[in-house]
Amino acid sequence: MGALLIFIVIVIAAALFFVSVYNSLVRLRNQVKNAWSQIDVQLKRRHDLIPNLIETVKGYMNHERDTLENITKARSEAMSAGTVGEKAKAESALNGAMSKFFLVVENYPDLKANQNFLSLQEELSSTENKISFSRQAYNDQVLSYNNKVEMFPSSMIAGMFNFKHEEFFEIENKEEREVPKVKF
Amino acid sequence: MWELIRANKRKSFILFFSMGMVLLILGYIIGEMWFGQGGGSVGIFFAFIIWVILSIISYYSGSSILLSISNAKEVTKSVHPQLFNVVEEMTIASSLPKMPKIYIINEEAPNAFATGRNPENSAVAVTAGLLARMNRDELQGVIAHEMSHIANRDILFMTFAGIMLGSIVLISQVFLRSLWFTGGSSNRYKSSESGGGQGQMIMMIVAIVFAILSPIIAQLLYFAISRKREYLADANGARLTRYPEGLASALEKLSQNTSDLKSANKVTAGMYIVNPLKKKGMKLSDLTSTHPPISERVRILRTMNSGAGFLDYQQAYAAVKRKNEKIIPNSAIKAKEKVEIRKPSEGARQASAKKTKRDIGDLMMNLNNYLFITCVCGLKIKVPPDYKKNQIVCPRCGRKHAIPFNELKNIAAVAAAKNL
């Protein structure tokens, strides 16, 4: 009788442990997914802001057609990019075009005093920050998730239910690591 | 993050327990005084009831009470877009489920705090003076510090602890004042006639001494925990922004301030990023301060050269304080983590003192529903919400401007809706 009771207690404890580990793995994996989608949200937001920016600066920058056209082109390429690799490439091209643009802006004091432009500039620089912070949050989440997947005893349960290692979001080229600096 | 929350819960429990004991002992002694021998249990009962009621209130509306005591107003993005963006950035960085509500306090002294019962129902409040003085990186540091309080669940705990402290202060005040007005209750005279007068006297003295001491003891307990939380929030803030210098230079600016925050008091002082009452604050010792010395916090942040992670903060802390005290629980420090420090955002502007002053004024007027008209000559005219005439004359160049009454009405309507 006593032995049976002990056995039941052990089984229940094991089941509870199992459930809690499984749930925390699921929670961490969902957080990773959520963090990933956050990056997409911010990239899309930047795409949405660019037409406004072009509209605002057009009147001031008649001589800078090329710069503006480059941005528009890079934006539409970034928006139509399909795979992750393409996306990374297109976004870094867009980054390049944007930083060139903000260098040129320095030559237009009128534009720099324009209230509309200033608020767009704040929005854009904040979106850049949000992109890098969402990458950072994604990597933080991946780290906790991977630790859980690799470490004993949760690694056993992770193996059983096919919880896979997630990749970090690394930026390969140095240029893209530096988000374009928006000057105040 | 979870490890930090768990460690916090443990500490919170110990603190709660001690403060609760102070409250119950106070109740017992006062009960003995008021209701005579054996009245102690009645006193405990009443003290407990008062505490439960205040706790329930503080759980459901503590943050709104604190915000209204502090004269904080909820604002929309149009009032200060940068503040909104920075809060959003930090929400993303800390992976919080929802952005906290944003409040601005209409005061010149720079300071900030966070409150709420959980991350879903939280708020961040900053003063107008803070917004005008900080550049973007510094503001980010301050907000990251506050968001860490939210993510670590410090906010509910500090609200609860504040309310507990408040009830102890309340009960002891009621007791001491009742003595003042009645010169001692009738019960005591009756019992002294029936003998044991000396015992009663001693009891009376003990009661008075304890009634005076208990708020102080409770405050010391409250401060002790609050200090540790500040270090933890600094560490987390540096980690979130990947830029310890932002918070360091913000703290430095905050320490240069000499004016008190008018809307802060002893109970709410612990919530702020730096002690809002330092001028009146007793200089007795570290025991009586809600916050660790700012210079030390700055030094620790600036010692973090190798990275912005928890481990880096822990090492910097040990190097500055020269003792091996654990600020961050071991379980939260991941050996694998390598956190690089980012570069400052370019052109972190340093506004002149005069411009800062004007910015503060503008922000405060904006909060008080003033309408802004920019004149052709460059002057910004501020129209009070109750302005009645059709036009206003620019005081610099004499041009006349029509008052856009619709806008003025809109602003008033929005303000009225907010005050409901």
Interface residues (C-beta under 8 A of the other chain):
Chain A: Q31 N34 A35 Q38 Q42 S119 E122 E123 S125 S126 N129 K130 S132 F133 S134 Q136 A137 D140 Q141 L143 S144 N147 E178 K181 V182 K183 F184
Chain B: P81 Q82 N85 V86 E88 E89 M90 I92 A93 S94 S95 R136 R242 K334 K336 E337 R342 K343 S345 E346 G347 A348 R349
